[in-house]
Amino acid sequence: HVEDLLADAPVPWSYEARHGDPAEVLCTVADEYDALFIVVGSRGEGLRRALGRLVDPSISHAVIQRQHRPVLVVPAHD
């Protein structure tokens, strides 16, 4: 599905499927490609408020804490 969505993108791209802890995998891939920055989506504030401190840190926060490179967090779509 991702390949179909990006087929006409006007920029170079590649797609890889990896398994593991999402934040760890994102950081590993960013290191492998020497990425300029990482873009991740937020999971939305509604869930965070509803579950409060019982929720593990979000993927975006985990990536931010582990990375030396900039991380752009894109808000969840309503």
Protein Blocks (a to p, Z undefined) as FASTA:
>chain_A
ZZmmmmmpcbdcdddddedjfklmmmmmmmmnopabdcdddebjklmmmnmmmpccdfkl
mmmmmpcbdcddddddZZ
